[in-house]
Amino acid sequence: MRPIALILSFLTLPMAAQADFQTLSGDQIARTLSGQVIFYEDGEQAFNADGTTRTKYYDGGAQGRWSVEQGQLCQKMSGRAKACFRIARDGDRLRFYEADGRYFTGYLE
């Protein structure tokens, strides 16, 4: 019996770890990002209060505009199509969810 309980407890760990992330509303996204720099594994992104944004990555960077639309962060970077993300937060960690459910994580400064 014990090995089964142990296995079941490990299976629930990923679900418990994700429970700390809370989906942000549009207003919460705007308050969280405006004037902030978010750090990613391979670079950073500044979200200026005037709606401009810039990225710096190890292989380059880009500039563009950001806004909140229908409860999502949307950004249009130079030379790229507009992209929108749902955002969830756990402390200083942010998850940016793509439409297909994939996500990447950033950290508040």
PyRosetta script that sets phi, psi and omega in degrees:
from pyrosetta import init, pose_from_sequence

init()
pose = pose_from_sequence("MRPIALILSFLTLPMAAQADFQTLSGDQIARTLSGQVIFYEDGEQAFNADGTTRTKYYDGGAQGRWSVEQGQLCQKMSGRAKACFRIARDGDRLRFYEADGRYFTGYLE")
pose.set_psi(1, -41.5)
pose.set_omega(1, -177.3)
pose.set_phi(2, -60.8)
pose.set_psi(2, -44.0)
pose.set_omega(2, 179.7)
pose.set_phi(3, -58.8)
pose.set_psi(3, -35.9)
pose.set_omega(3, 179.5)
pose.set_phi(4, -66.8)
pose.set_psi(4, -43.8)
pose.set_omega(4, 178.7)
pose.set_phi(5, -62.6)
pose.set_psi(5, -39.1)
pose.set_omega(5, 179.1)
pose.set_phi(6, -65.1)
pose.set_psi(6, -44.5)
pose.set_omega(6, 178.6)
pose.set_phi(7, -62.8)
pose.set_psi(7, -43.8)
pose.set_omega(7, 179.4)
pose.set_phi(8, -62.9)
pose.set_psi(8, -36.2)
pose.set_omega(8, 179.3)
pose.set_phi(9, -66.9)
pose.set_psi(9, -36.2)
pose.set_omega(9, 177.1)
pose.set_phi(10, -69.1)
pose.set_psi(10, -34.8)
pose.set_omega(10, 179.8)
pose.set_phi(11, -66.7)
pose.set_psi(11, -28.3)
pose.set_omega(11, -178.6)
pose.set_phi(12, -87.9)
pose.set_psi(12, -10.4)
pose.set_omega(12, -179.1)
pose.set_phi(13, -57.9)
pose.set_psi(13, -48.9)
pose.set_omega(13, 179.9)
pose.set_phi(14, -60.1)
pose.set_psi(14, -37.0)
pose.set_omega(14, 179.5)
pose.set_phi(15, -67.6)
pose.set_psi(15, -40.2)
pose.set_omega(15, 179.4)
pose.set_phi(16, -66.7)
pose.set_psi(16, -39.6)
pose.set_omega(16, -179.8)
pose.set_phi(17, -64.7)
pose.set_psi(17, -35.8)
pose.set_omega(17, -179.5)
pose.set_phi(18, -75.5)
pose.set_psi(18, -19.9)
pose.set_omega(18, -176.5)
pose.set_phi(19, -65.1)
pose.set_psi(19, -20.3)
pose.set_omega(19, -179.9)
pose.set_phi(20, -73.4)
pose.set_psi(20, -22.2)
pose.set_omega(20, -179.9)
pose.set_phi(21, -80.4)
pose.set_psi(21, 127.0)
pose.set_omega(21, 179.2)
pose.set_phi(22, -112.4)
pose.set_psi(22, 129.5)
pose.set_omega(22, 178.6)
pose.set_phi(23, -64.8)
pose.set_psi(23, 133.9)
pose.set_omega(23, -179.0)
pose.set_phi(24, -91.2)
pose.set_psi(24, 144.2)
pose.set_omega(24, 173.2)
pose.set_phi(25, -78.1)
pose.set_psi(25, 171.8)
pose.set_omega(25, 177.8)
pose.set_phi(26, -57.4)
pose.set_psi(26, -45.6)
pose.set_omega(26, 178.6)
pose.set_phi(27, -62.6)
pose.set_psi(27, -40.4)
pose.set_omega(27, 178.9)
pose.set_phi(28, -66.1)
pose.set_psi(28, -37.3)
pose.set_omega(28, 177.0)
pose.set_phi(29, -61.2)
pose.set_psi(29, -48.4)
pose.set_omega(29, -178.6)
pose.set_phi(30, -60.5)
pose.set_psi(30, -46.0)
pose.set_omega(30, 179.9)
pose.set_phi(31, -66.2)
pose.set_psi(31, -36.7)
pose.set_omega(31, -177.7)
pose.set_phi(32, -70.5)
pose.set_psi(32, -41.4)
pose.set_omega(32, -172.5)
pose.set_phi(33, -91.6)
pose.set_psi(33, -31.1)
pose.set_omega(33, -173.3)
pose.set_phi(34, -58.8)
pose.set_psi(34, 120.7)
pose.set_omega(34, 179.3)
pose.set_phi(35, 79.4)
pose.set_psi(35, 10.6)
pose.set_omega(35, -176.1)
pose.set_phi(36, -109.3)
pose.set_psi(36, 160.4)
pose.set_omega(36, 171.1)
pose.set_phi(37, -113.5)
pose.set_psi(37, 128.6)
pose.set_omega(37, 177.5)
pose.set_phi(38, -105.7)
pose.set_psi(38, 132.3)
pose.set_omega(38, -179.7)
pose.set_phi(39, -103.2)
pose.set_psi(39, 133.0)
pose.set_omega(39, 178.2)
pose.set_phi(40, -114.6)
pose.set_psi(40, 172.8)
pose.set_omega(40, 179.2)
pose.set_phi(41, -57.8)
pose.set_psi(41, -36.3)
pose.set_omega(41, -174.3)
pose.set_phi(42, -115.8)
pose.set_psi(42, 15.6)
pose.set_omega(42, 179.0)
pose.set_phi(43, 166.8)
pose.set_psi(43, -155.3)
pose.set_omega(43, -178.3)
pose.set_phi(44, -150.8)
pose.set_psi(44, 162.8)
pose.set_omega(44, 178.0)
pose.set_phi(45, -141.9)
pose.set_psi(45, 129.1)
pose.set_omega(45, 176.0)
pose.set_phi(46, -97.5)
pose.set_psi(46, 132.5)
pose.set_omega(46, 176.8)
pose.set_phi(47, -112.1)
pose.set_psi(47, 95.2)
pose.set_omega(47, -176.8)
pose.set_phi(48, -75.3)
pose.set_psi(48, 149.7)
pose.set_omega(48, -178.1)
pose.set_phi(49, -62.0)
pose.set_psi(49, -23.7)
pose.set_omega(49, -179.8)
pose.set_phi(50, -83.3)
pose.set_psi(50, 5.6)
pose.set_omega(50, 177.8)
pose.set_phi(51, 91.0)
pose.set_psi(51, 0.7)
pose.set_omega(51, 175.3)
pose.set_phi(52, -90.0)
pose.set_psi(52, 155.7)
pose.set_omega(52, 178.3)
pose.set_phi(53, -143.4)
pose.set_psi(53, 153.5)
pose.set_omega(53, 175.1)
pose.set_phi(54, -143.3)
pose.set_psi(54, 144.8)
pose.set_omega(54, 176.9)
pose.set_phi(55, -115.5)
pose.set_psi(55, 149.3)
pose.set_omega(55, 171.9)
pose.set_phi(56, -131.5)
pose.set_psi(56, 117.0)
pose.set_omega(56, 176.9)
pose.set_phi(57, -122.4)
pose.set_psi(57, 165.5)
pose.set_omega(57, -178.6)
pose.set_phi(58, -59.9)
pose.set_psi(58, -27.7)
pose.set_omega(58, -179.1)
pose.set_phi(59, -105.1)
pose.set_psi(59, 17.2)
pose.set_omega(59, 178.0)
pose.set_phi(60, 137.4)
pose.set_psi(60, -158.7)
pose.set_omega(60, -178.7)
pose.set_phi(61, -164.7)
pose.set_psi(61, -179.6)
pose.set_omega(61, -179.8)
pose.set_phi(62, -154.9)
pose.set_psi(62, 163.5)
pose.set_omega(62, 175.3)
pose.set_phi(63, -126.0)
pose.set_psi(63, 156.3)
pose.set_omega(63, 179.6)
pose.set_phi(64, -176.9)
pose.set_psi(64, -155.5)
pose.set_omega(64, -179.2)
pose.set_phi(65, -129.8)
pose.set_psi(65, 149.5)
pose.set_omega(65, 176.2)
pose.set_phi(66, -128.3)
pose.set_psi(66, 153.4)
pose.set_omega(66, 177.9)
pose.set_phi(67, -156.5)
pose.set_psi(67, 170.9)
pose.set_omega(67, 174.3)
pose.set_phi(68, -112.7)
pose.set_psi(68, 123.6)
pose.set_omega(68, -178.4)
pose.set_phi(69, -133.6)
pose.set_psi(69, 126.5)
pose.set_omega(69, 178.2)
pose.set_phi(70, 49.4)
pose.set_psi(70, 43.2)
pose.set_omega(70, 175.9)
pose.set_phi(71, 75.7)
pose.set_psi(71, 16.8)
pose.set_omega(71, 179.5)
pose.set_phi(72, -129.9)
pose.set_psi(72, 152.3)
pose.set_omega(72, 169.6)
pose.set_phi(73, -77.0)
pose.set_psi(73, 126.0)
pose.set_omega(73, 174.8)
pose.set_phi(74, -120.4)
pose.set_psi(74, 141.3)
pose.set_omega(74, 177.7)
pose.set_phi(75, -141.7)
pose.set_psi(75, 144.6)
pose.set_omega(75, 177.5)
pose.set_phi(76, -123.3)
pose.set_psi(76, 104.8)
pose.set_omega(76, -179.6)
pose.set_phi(77, -94.0)
pose.set_psi(77, 150.6)
pose.set_omega(77, -179.0)
pose.set_phi(78, -55.6)
pose.set_psi(78, 129.2)
pose.set_omega(78, 177.6)
pose.set_phi(79, 76.1)
pose.set_psi(79, 9.2)
pose.set_omega(79, -178.8)
pose.set_phi(80, -130.3)
pose.set_psi(80, 158.7)
pose.set_omega(80, 176.5)
pose.set_phi(81, -73.5)
pose.set_psi(81, 155.7)
pose.set_omega(81, 176.5)
pose.set_phi(82, -63.4)
pose.set_psi(82, 138.4)
pose.set_omega(82, 179.3)
pose.set_phi(83, -131.6)
pose.set_psi(83, 140.1)
pose.set_omega(83, 179.6)
pose.set_phi(84, -125.1)
pose.set_psi(84, 147.3)
pose.set_omega(84, -175.7)
pose.set_phi(85, -139.1)
pose.set_psi(85, 137.9)
pose.set_omega(85, 164.9)
pose.set_phi(86, -76.6)
pose.set_psi(86, 148.3)
pose.set_omega(86, -179.4)
pose.set_phi(87, -126.3)
pose.set_psi(87, 136.8)
pose.set_omega(87, 173.4)
pose.set_phi(88, -123.6)
pose.set_psi(88, 149.0)
pose.set_omega(88, -174.8)
pose.set_phi(89, -129.0)
pose.set_psi(89, 141.9)
pose.set_omega(89, 170.8)
pose.set_phi(90, -138.3)
pose.set_psi(90, 99.3)
pose.set_omega(90, -177.0)
pose.set_phi(91, 63.8)
pose.set_psi(91, -121.4)
pose.set_omega(91, 179.5)
pose.set_phi(92, -94.5)
pose.set_psi(92, 5.7)
pose.set_omega(92, 178.6)
pose.set_phi(93, -97.0)
pose.set_psi(93, 136.0)
pose.set_omega(93, 176.8)
pose.set_phi(94, -122.6)
pose.set_psi(94, 137.5)
pose.set_omega(94, 172.5)
pose.set_phi(95, -111.0)
pose.set_psi(95, 130.7)
pose.set_omega(95, 179.2)
pose.set_phi(96, -105.8)
pose.set_psi(96, 109.4)
pose.set_omega(96, -175.3)
pose.set_phi(97, -95.4)
pose.set_psi(97, 127.9)
pose.set_omega(97, 174.3)
pose.set_phi(98, -81.5)
pose.set_psi(98, 167.9)
pose.set_omega(98, -176.7)
pose.set_phi(99, -59.4)
pose.set_psi(99, -30.2)
pose.set_omega(99, -178.2)
pose.set_phi(100, -86.8)
pose.set_psi(100, 4.6)
pose.set_omega(100, 177.7)
pose.set_phi(101, 96.1)
pose.set_psi(101, -15.6)
pose.set_omega(101, 176.4)
pose.set_phi(102, -67.1)
pose.set_psi(102, 152.7)
pose.set_omega(102, 179.5)
pose.set_phi(103, -144.4)
pose.set_psi(103, 161.9)
pose.set_omega(103, 170.0)
pose.set_phi(104, -130.3)
pose.set_psi(104, 157.8)
pose.set_omega(104, -173.9)
pose.set_phi(105, -113.6)
pose.set_psi(105, 138.4)
pose.set_omega(105, 174.7)
pose.set_phi(106, -127.3)
pose.set_psi(106, 166.8)
pose.set_omega(106, -177.0)
pose.set_phi(107, -129.3)
pose.set_psi(107, 135.0)
pose.set_omega(107, 176.3)
pose.set_phi(108, -70.5)
pose.set_psi(108, 147.3)
pose.set_omega(108, 179.7)
pose.set_phi(109, -64.5)
pose.dump_pdb("model.pdb")
